[in-house]
Amino acid sequence: MNENTGLESISRETIQEAFRKTKEDMHLPIGELTLITEDRYEEVLEKVKECFVLDEPLGKAVGIKWSPFLESFWVKALKTGISLMVVNPEDNDIIGFRISEYSLRKEKMPDLSTLEDESLKIMGAFLLHALRKANFYDHYNTDEAVHFLGLGVTRKYRKRGFGTLLMESGINLAKNLGISPCYITGEGTSNFSKRIYERLGFDVLSETVYEDFEIEGKKVIQNTGEHKSMKIYGKAI
């Protein structure tokens, strides 16, 4: 792929036009679909804390805590400019979000030894293990993808279909960016997210059982409740 015609070359104007087309095709029961802009980052990060620190099974199992490192991690993804949210127009409250970024084969895997937080080391090691098993880039013979980093619906709006609607919106936005073919990858860490990925036709590239994962012979991820594994997904659109 010519590096000048890939995801990294997409302009803000192209993203805006892709979003306009995406919004036209989406029909929400309540709320308005918007791109996440910098003026809403602080509010979005509060919702990320709720969904991924307090409620996400992998994070809960390893005891992850919010930190400057995590904040910078999520802000980096938001700055890509392709993340979406649904907002309640009555009070401007965030109903849910689909945070996405670009994933590139050329990017180096992070050095986990530099992390001080043990819970982040465990989570990072688990994710890297699962990603290596999935072998996404070779599977699709591509050097880039849209990475679905985080899908979240705030507590009072759950079980109303917003997760699926946000996922569909993310797929349509990626499709409307004008890259053909465009590839999407993402992780399903709970039964809820896995059902959405599979309902929308994603390929399962790997599955890793939480309680089977070991570091130096010790099982390090336990007490994940009904959520027994993480799957890595891919899709060509």
C-alpha positions, 0 to 999 in steps of 0.5 A: 500500500502506498504510504501516501494513500493510507489511513495516516494520510486521511485529512480532517476534512475527509473525516468530517465528510465520512462522519456526515455520511455515517450520521445520515444513515444512522437512526437512534432511538434517542440522542445525537451521534457526534464526533468526539472533539477536544472540548469533550475529552474530559467528560469522555475520560470520566465515562471511560473510567466508569466503563473500563476501570469500574466495570470492564472484567479484565481491568477489574480482575487485575485491579487496574486504577486510573493514572496519568499513563492511562489518561495519556493512552486514551487521549492519544487515541482520541486525537486520531479524530475518528471516535464517536459518541452519542449525546442526550440533547436534553442535558448534553450527557454522554450516553456512550462512546466508540473510541477508535484509532489507527493501528499500524504494523510498523508500530513497535510493541510497548516495553512493559518493563518500563511500567511501574504499575503491576496491574498494567504490566499484567494487562499489557502482557495478556493483550500482547500474548493475545495479539500475537496469537491473532496475527492480524496483519498477516491474516489480512495481508495489510499494514494498517487497520482501524482499531476499535479501542473502547466501546462503552455505554454509561450505566443508566443507558445500558440494555437499550441497544446503544452498544450495537448502534455505536459499533455499527456507526464505527464500522460505517465511519471506517467504510466512509473514510474512502480506503478500500479495502479497509480493515478493522480490528478490536478486542472483546473482553466481555460477553456483551462486547463479544456478542456485538462483534459476532452479531456484526460479522467479525472474524474471530482471530484468537481466543484467550482464556483469562484463568489460563494465562500465566506469568512465570508459572503463576495464574494472574487473571482470576475472578472475572465472573461470567466473562471467561475469555477475550477474543481478538476480532478482525473485519475487512470492509 
